[in-house]
Amino acid sequence: MARSKLKAMHINREWCKGCGICAAFCPTQVIEMDVQDKAVAARPADCTVCCMCELRCPDLAIAIEKEDQDEKA
């Protein structure tokens, strides 16, 4: 089975309270906190689509969209 690829990472900055949990759980440091202490996808190309950020965000401010395998064909 092929690995999923990131289609889009949506971060709702209005909902983000800047706790940094998403950045702490990201194994590839894709998510960083910006100068406003809000989550930002600094390197989305490095995302392994583990969805830890989405699962751990207490504010439900992160949504991950995986690329469908059918879209690549």
PDB file as gemmi writes it, atoms N, CA and C in Angstrom:
CRYST1    1.000    1.000    1.000  90.00  90.00  90.00 P 1                      
ATOM      1  N   MET A   1       0.847  -1.190   0.000  1.00  0.00           N  
ATOM      2  CA  MET A   1       0.000   0.000   0.000  1.00  0.00           C  
ATOM      3  C   MET A   1       0.885   1.244   0.000  1.00  0.00           C  
ATOM      4  N   ALA A   2       0.575   2.150  -0.876  1.00  0.00           N  
ATOM      5  CA  ALA A   2       1.362   3.376  -1.000  1.00  0.00           C  
ATOM      6  C   ALA A   2       1.078   4.321   0.158  1.00  0.00           C  
ATOM      7  N   ARG A   3       2.068   5.107   0.495  1.00  0.00           N  
ATOM      8  CA  ARG A   3       1.903   6.108   1.541  1.00  0.00           C  
ATOM      9  C   ARG A   3       1.015   7.242   1.067  1.00  0.00           C  
ATOM     10  N   SER A   4       0.256   7.779   1.981  1.00  0.00           N  
ATOM     11  CA  SER A   4      -0.573   8.944   1.671  1.00  0.00           C  
ATOM     12  C   SER A   4       0.315  10.163   1.497  1.00  0.00           C  
ATOM     13  N   LYS A   5      -0.137  11.071   0.673  1.00  0.00           N  
ATOM     14  CA  LYS A   5       0.573  12.332   0.487  1.00  0.00           C  
ATOM     15  C   LYS A   5      -0.349  13.464   0.895  1.00  0.00           C  
ATOM     16  N   LEU A   6       0.263  14.535   1.318  1.00  0.00           N  
ATOM     17  CA  LEU A   6      -0.494  15.700   1.750  1.00  0.00           C  
ATOM     18  C   LEU A   6      -1.077  16.424   0.548  1.00  0.00           C  
ATOM     19  N   LYS A   7      -2.382  16.632   0.615  1.00  0.00           N  
ATOM     20  CA  LYS A   7      -3.051  17.448  -0.402  1.00  0.00           C  
ATOM     21  C   LYS A   7      -3.119  18.883   0.098  1.00  0.00           C  
ATOM     22  N   ALA A   8      -3.531  19.047   1.362  1.00  0.00           N  
ATOM     23  CA  ALA A   8      -3.622  20.381   1.945  1.00  0.00           C  
ATOM     24  C   ALA A   8      -3.624  20.284   3.465  1.00  0.00           C  
ATOM     25  N   MET A   9      -3.075  21.297   4.089  1.00  0.00           N  
ATOM     26  CA  MET A   9      -3.112  21.421   5.540  1.00  0.00           C  
ATOM     27  C   MET A   9      -3.812  22.742   5.845  1.00  0.00           C  
ATOM     28  N   HIS A  10      -4.928  22.639   6.512  1.00  0.00           N  
ATOM     29  CA  HIS A  10      -5.714  23.826   6.847  1.00  0.00           C  
ATOM     30  C   HIS A  10      -5.538  24.132   8.331  1.00  0.00           C  
ATOM     31  N   ILE A  11      -5.072  25.325   8.619  1.00  0.00           N  
ATOM     32  CA  ILE A  11      -4.919  25.765  10.003  1.00  0.00           C  
ATOM     33  C   ILE A  11      -5.814  26.983  10.198  1.00  0.00           C  
ATOM     34  N   ASN A  12      -6.809  26.835  11.055  1.00  0.00           N  
ATOM     35  CA  ASN A  12      -7.725  27.931  11.351  1.00  0.00           C  
ATOM     36  C   ASN A  12      -7.070  28.811  12.417  1.00  0.00           C  
ATOM     37  N   ARG A  13      -6.498  29.912  11.993  1.00  0.00           N  
ATOM     38  CA  ARG A  13      -5.743  30.783  12.897  1.00  0.00           C  
ATOM     39  C   ARG A  13      -6.635  31.462  13.930  1.00  0.00           C  
ATOM     40  N   GLU A  14      -7.923  31.577  13.641  1.00  0.00           N  
ATOM     41  CA  GLU A  14      -8.842  32.165  14.618  1.00  0.00           C  
ATOM     42  C   GLU A  14      -9.089  31.209  15.781  1.00  0.00           C  
ATOM     43  N   TRP A  15      -9.059  29.921  15.508  1.00  0.00           N  
ATOM     44  CA  TRP A  15      -9.279  28.931  16.557  1.00  0.00           C  
ATOM     45  C   TRP A  15      -7.997  28.600  17.312  1.00  0.00           C  
ATOM     46  N   CYS A  16      -6.853  28.770  16.674  1.00  0.00           N  
ATOM     47  CA  CYS A  16      -5.563  28.426  17.285  1.00  0.00           C  
ATOM     48  C   CYS A  16      -5.283  29.360  18.458  1.00  0.00           C  
ATOM     49  N   LYS A  17      -5.023  28.759  19.632  1.00  0.00           N  
ATOM     50  CA  LYS A  17      -4.706  29.572  20.801  1.00  0.00           C  
ATOM     51  C   LYS A  17      -3.204  29.649  21.056  1.00  0.00           C  
ATOM     52  N   GLY A  18      -2.414  28.988  20.203  1.00  0.00           N  
ATOM     53  CA  GLY A  18      -0.966  29.083  20.306  1.00  0.00           C  
ATOM     54  C   GLY A  18      -0.343  28.225  21.381  1.00  0.00           C  
ATOM     55  N   CYS A  19      -0.957  27.084  21.679  1.00  0.00           N  
ATOM     56  CA  CYS A  19      -0.430  26.218  22.749  1.00  0.00           C  
ATOM     57  C   CYS A  19       0.857  25.502  22.336  1.00  0.00           C  
ATOM     58  N   GLY A  20       1.051  25.273  21.029  1.00  0.00           N  
ATOM     59  CA  GLY A  20       2.271  24.636  20.538  1.00  0.00           C  
ATOM     60  C   GLY A  20       2.256  23.115  20.575  1.00  0.00           C  
ATOM     61  N   ILE A  21       1.134  22.515  20.960  1.00  0.00           N  
ATOM     62  CA  ILE A  21       1.064  21.055  21.020  1.00  0.00           C  
ATOM     63  C   ILE A  21       1.290  20.446  19.639  1.00  0.00           C  
ATOM     64  N   CYS A  22       0.717  21.024  18.620  1.00  0.00           N  
ATOM     65  CA  CYS A  22       0.874  20.505  17.262  1.00  0.00           C  
ATOM     66  C   CYS A  22       2.342  20.499  16.845  1.00  0.00           C  
ATOM     67  N   ALA A  23       3.044  21.568  17.131  1.00  0.00           N  
ATOM     68  CA  ALA A  23       4.467  21.665  16.777  1.00  0.00           C  
ATOM     69  C   ALA A  23       5.292  20.659  17.567  1.00  0.00           C  
ATOM     70  N   ALA A  24       4.938  20.441  18.818  1.00  0.00           N  
ATOM     71  CA  ALA A  24       5.672  19.499  19.660  1.00  0.00           C  
ATOM     72  C   ALA A  24       5.494  18.063  19.183  1.00  0.00           C  
ATOM     73  N   PHE A  25       4.329  17.712  18.666  1.00  0.00           N  
ATOM     74  CA  PHE A  25       4.064  16.346  18.227  1.00  0.00           C  
ATOM     75  C   PHE A  25       4.456  16.079  16.781  1.00  0.00           C  
ATOM     76  N   CYS A  26       4.753  17.104  16.005  1.00  0.00           N  
ATOM     77  CA  CYS A  26       5.099  16.919  14.593  1.00  0.00           C  
ATOM     78  C   CYS A  26       6.494  16.285  14.479  1.00  0.00           C  
ATOM     79  N   PRO A  27       6.571  15.042  13.966  1.00  0.00           N  
ATOM     80  CA  PRO A  27       7.864  14.360  13.913  1.00  0.00           C  
ATOM     81  C   PRO A  27       8.838  14.950  12.897  1.00  0.00           C  
ATOM     82  N   THR A  28       8.349  15.707  11.938  1.00  0.00           N  
ATOM     83  CA  THR A  28       9.228  16.280  10.914  1.00  0.00           C  
ATOM     84  C   THR A  28       9.340  17.801  11.006  1.00  0.00           C  
ATOM     85  N   GLN A  29       8.872  18.371  12.091  1.00  0.00           N  
ATOM     86  CA  GLN A  29       8.912  19.811  12.331  1.00  0.00           C  
ATOM     87  C   GLN A  29       8.334  20.634  11.187  1.00  0.00           C  
ATOM     88  N   VAL A  30       7.252  20.121  10.608  1.00  0.00           N  
ATOM     89  CA  VAL A  30       6.557  20.850   9.550  1.00  0.00           C  
ATOM     90  C   VAL A  30       5.850  22.063  10.140  1.00  0.00           C  
ATOM     91  N   ILE A  31       5.277  21.890  11.320  1.00  0.00           N  
ATOM     92  CA  ILE A  31       4.530  22.972  11.963  1.00  0.00           C  
ATOM     93  C   ILE A  31       5.429  23.731  12.924  1.00  0.00           C  
ATOM     94  N   GLU A  32       5.383  25.033  12.815  1.00  0.00           N  
ATOM     95  CA  GLU A  32       6.118  25.928  13.710  1.00  0.00           C  
ATOM     96  C   GLU A  32       5.153  26.977  14.232  1.00  0.00           C  
ATOM     97  N   MET A  33       5.570  27.658  15.272  1.00  0.00           N  
ATOM     98  CA  MET A  33       4.784  28.764  15.801  1.00  0.00           C  
ATOM     99  C   MET A  33       5.367  30.060  15.228  1.00  0.00           C  
ATOM    100  N   ASP A  34       4.501  30.937  14.736  1.00  0.00           N  
ATOM    101  CA  ASP A  34       4.973  32.192  14.144  1.00  0.00           C  
ATOM    102  C   ASP A  34       5.121  33.275  15.208  1.00  0.00           C  
ATOM    103  N   VAL A  35       5.372  34.493  14.801  1.00  0.00           N  
ATOM    104  CA  VAL A  35       5.607  35.595  15.738  1.00  0.00           C  
ATOM    105  C   VAL A  35       4.361  35.944  16.559  1.00  0.00           C  
ATOM    106  N   GLN A  36       3.195  35.530  16.070  1.00  0.00           N  
ATOM    107  CA  GLN A  36       1.947  35.758  16.803  1.00  0.00           C  
ATOM    108  C   GLN A  36       1.581  34.551  17.665  1.00  0.00           C  
ATOM    109  N   ASP A  37       2.511  33.585  17.795  1.00  0.00           N  
ATOM    110  CA  ASP A  37       2.272  32.331  18.519  1.00  0.00           C  
ATOM    111  C   ASP A  37       1.084  31.568  17.959  1.00  0.00           C  
ATOM    112  N   LYS A  38       0.984  31.540  16.657  1.00  0.00           N  
ATOM    113  CA  LYS A  38      -0.035  30.766  15.956  1.00  0.00           C  
ATOM    114  C   LYS A  38       0.678  29.702  15.121  1.00  0.00           C  
ATOM    115  N   ALA A  39       0.033  28.550  14.965  1.00  0.00           N  
ATOM    116  CA  ALA A  39       0.612  27.463  14.181  1.00  0.00           C  
ATOM    117  C   ALA A  39       0.653  27.830  12.707  1.00  0.00           C  
ATOM    118  N   VAL A  40       1.736  27.436  12.061  1.00  0.00           N  
ATOM    119  CA  VAL A  40       1.905  27.664  10.631  1.00  0.00           C  
ATOM    120  C   VAL A  40       2.639  26.463  10.044  1.00  0.00           C  
ATOM    121  N   ALA A  41       2.246  26.056   8.840  1.00  0.00           N  
ATOM    122  CA  ALA A  41       2.926  24.962   8.146  1.00  0.00           C  
ATOM    123  C   ALA A  41       4.151  25.542   7.450  1.00  0.00           C  
ATOM    124  N   ALA A  42       5.297  25.433   8.094  1.00  0.00           N  
ATOM    125  CA  ALA A  42       6.522  26.030   7.574  1.00  0.00           C  
ATOM    126  C   ALA A  42       7.106  25.241   6.409  1.00  0.00           C  
ATOM    127  N   ARG A  43       6.976  23.916   6.452  1.00  0.00           N  
ATOM    128  CA  ARG A  43       7.534  23.060   5.412  1.00  0.00           C  
ATOM    129  C   ARG A  43       6.530  21.962   5.036  1.00  0.00           C  
ATOM    130  N   PRO A  44       5.424  22.299   4.391  1.00  0.00           N  
ATOM    131  CA  PRO A  44       4.405  21.289   4.080  1.00  0.00           C  
ATOM    132  C   PRO A  44       4.920  20.162   3.186  1.00  0.00           C  
ATOM    133  N   ALA A  45       5.933  20.400   2.385  1.00  0.00           N  
ATOM    134  CA  ALA A  45       6.476  19.351   1.517  1.00  0.00           C  
ATOM    135  C   ALA A  45       7.107  18.219   2.329  1.00  0.00           C  
ATOM    136  N   ASP A  46       7.493  18.499   3.567  1.00  0.00           N  
ATOM    137  CA  ASP A  46       8.108  17.486   4.432  1.00  0.00           C  
ATOM    138  C   ASP A  46       7.087  16.682   5.231  1.00  0.00           C  
ATOM    139  N   CYS A  47       5.813  17.004   5.098  1.00  0.00           N  
ATOM    140  CA  CYS A  47       4.757  16.347   5.877  1.00  0.00           C  
ATOM    141  C   CYS A  47       4.638  14.873   5.488  1.00  0.00           C  
ATOM    142  N   THR A  48       4.613  13.997   6.485  1.00  0.00           N  
ATOM    143  CA  THR A  48       4.453  12.567   6.259  1.00  0.00           C  
ATOM    144  C   THR A  48       2.994  12.125   6.436  1.00  0.00           C  
ATOM    145  N   VAL A  49       2.102  13.050   6.658  1.00  0.00           N  
ATOM    146  CA  VAL A  49       0.663  12.825   6.819  1.00  0.00           C  
ATOM    147  C   VAL A  49       0.389  11.839   7.964  1.00  0.00           C  
ATOM    148  N   CYS A  50       1.118  12.025   9.058  1.00  0.00           N  
ATOM    149  CA  CYS A  50       0.875  11.188  10.237  1.00  0.00           C  
ATOM    150  C   CYS A  50      -0.371  11.663  10.991  1.00  0.00           C  
ATOM    151  N   CYS A  51      -0.768  12.896  10.754  1.00  0.00           N  
ATOM    152  CA  CYS A  51      -1.973  13.514  11.325  1.00  0.00           C  
ATOM    153  C   CYS A  51      -1.893  13.723  12.835  1.00  0.00           C  
ATOM    154  N   MET A  52      -0.699  13.662  13.406  1.00  0.00           N  
ATOM    155  CA  MET A  52      -0.559  13.894  14.843  1.00  0.00           C  
ATOM    156  C   MET A  52      -0.998  15.306  15.210  1.00  0.00           C  
ATOM    157  N   CYS A  53      -0.706  16.278  14.372  1.00  0.00           N  
ATOM    158  CA  CYS A  53      -1.107  17.658  14.655  1.00  0.00           C  
ATOM    159  C   CYS A  53      -2.626  17.773  14.728  1.00  0.00           C  
ATOM    160  N   GLU A  54      -3.293  17.168  13.768  1.00  0.00           N  
ATOM    161  CA  GLU A  54      -4.760  17.208  13.722  1.00  0.00           C  
ATOM    162  C   GLU A  54      -5.359  16.475  14.922  1.00  0.00           C  
ATOM    163  N   LEU A  55      -4.794  15.330  15.265  1.00  0.00           N  
ATOM    164  CA  LEU A  55      -5.310  14.530  16.373  1.00  0.00           C  
ATOM    165  C   LEU A  55      -5.072  15.173  17.730  1.00  0.00           C  
ATOM    166  N   ARG A  56      -3.957  15.860  17.898  1.00  0.00           N  
ATOM    167  CA  ARG A  56      -3.578  16.414  19.202  1.00  0.00           C  
ATOM    168  C   ARG A  56      -4.042  17.842  19.444  1.00  0.00           C  
ATOM    169  N   CYS A  57      -4.469  18.545  18.399  1.00  0.00           N  
ATOM    170  CA  CYS A  57      -4.891  19.937  18.569  1.00  0.00           C  
ATOM    171  C   CYS A  57      -6.140  20.002  19.451  1.00  0.00           C  
ATOM    172  N   PRO A  58      -6.038  20.626  20.628  1.00  0.00           N  
ATOM    173  CA  PRO A  58      -7.197  20.693  21.524  1.00  0.00           C  
ATOM    174  C   PRO A  58      -8.289  21.647  21.024  1.00  0.00           C  
ATOM    175  N   ASP A  59      -7.951  22.493  20.064  1.00  0.00           N  
ATOM    176  CA  ASP A  59      -8.904  23.475  19.548  1.00  0.00           C  
ATOM    177  C   ASP A  59      -9.528  23.064  18.224  1.00  0.00           C  
ATOM    178  N   LEU A  60      -9.134  21.878  17.713  1.00  0.00           N  
ATOM    179  CA  LEU A  60      -9.617  21.386  16.420  1.00  0.00           C  
ATOM    180  C   LEU A  60      -9.343  22.404  15.309  1.00  0.00           C  
ATOM    181  N   ALA A  61      -8.206  23.071  15.406  1.00  0.00           N  
ATOM    182  CA  ALA A  61      -7.859  24.134  14.463  1.00  0.00           C  
ATOM    183  C   ALA A  61      -7.109  23.622  13.236  1.00  0.00           C  
ATOM    184  N   ILE A  62      -6.763  22.339  13.214  1.00  0.00           N  
ATOM    185  CA  ILE A  62      -5.985  21.793  12.099  1.00  0.00           C  
ATOM    186  C   ILE A  62      -6.770  20.687  11.415  1.00  0.00           C  
ATOM    187  N   ALA A  63      -6.826  20.765  10.091  1.00  0.00           N  
ATOM    188  CA  ALA A  63      -7.464  19.727   9.283  1.00  0.00           C  
ATOM    189  C   ALA A  63      -6.490  19.319   8.185  1.00  0.00           C  
ATOM    190  N   ILE A  64      -6.275  18.019   8.064  1.00  0.00           N  
ATOM    191  CA  ILE A  64      -5.362  17.482   7.061  1.00  0.00           C  
ATOM    192  C   ILE A  64      -6.178  16.843   5.947  1.00  0.00           C  
ATOM    193  N   GLU A  65      -5.832  17.184   4.713  1.00  0.00           N  
ATOM    194  CA  GLU A  65      -6.435  16.552   3.539  1.00  0.00           C  
ATOM    195  C   GLU A  65      -5.378  15.683   2.890  1.00  0.00           C  
ATOM    196  N   LYS A  66      -5.706  14.392   2.745  1.00  0.00           N  
ATOM    197  CA  LYS A  66      -4.789  13.471   2.078  1.00  0.00           C  
ATOM    198  C   LYS A  66      -5.113  13.429   0.595  1.00  0.00           C  
ATOM    199  N   GLU A  67      -4.071  13.243  -0.213  1.00  0.00           N  
ATOM    200  CA  GLU A  67      -4.240  13.123  -1.648  1.00  0.00           C  
ATOM    201  C   GLU A  67      -4.801  11.739  -1.954  1.00  0.00           C  
ATOM    202  N   ASP A  68      -5.861  11.673  -2.718  1.00  0.00           N  
ATOM    203  CA  ASP A  68      -6.436  10.387  -3.114  1.00  0.00           C  
ATOM    204  C   ASP A  68      -5.496   9.708  -4.095  1.00  0.00           C  
ATOM    205  N   GLN A  69      -5.366   8.407  -3.962  1.00  0.00           N  
ATOM    206  CA  GLN A  69      -4.514   7.657  -4.879  1.00  0.00           C  
ATOM    207  C   GLN A  69      -5.065   7.728  -6.301  1.00  0.00           C  
ATOM    208  N   ASP A  70      -6.392   7.849  -6.452  1.00  0.00           N  
ATOM    209  CA  ASP A  70      -7.005   7.928  -7.782  1.00  0.00           C  
ATOM    210  C   ASP A  70      -6.651   9.223  -8.496  1.00  0.00           C  
ATOM    211  N   GLU A  71      -6.353  10.288  -7.736  1.00  0.00           N  
ATOM    212  CA  GLU A  71      -6.035  11.585  -8.354  1.00  0.00           C  
ATOM    213  C   GLU A  71      -4.722  11.544  -9.098  1.00  0.00           C  
ATOM    214  N   LYS A  72      -3.808  10.662  -8.666  1.00  0.00           N  
ATOM    215  CA  LYS A  72      -2.486  10.611  -9.271  1.00  0.00           C  
ATOM    216  C   LYS A  72      -2.515   9.889 -10.615  1.00  0.00           C  
ATOM    217  N   ALA A  73      -3.474   9.045 -10.845  1.00  0.00           N  
ATOM    218  CA  ALA A  73      -3.536   8.256 -12.072  1.00  0.00           C  
ATOM    219  C   ALA A  73      -3.984   9.087 -13.251  1.00  0.00           C  
TER     220      ALA A  73                                                      
END                                                                             
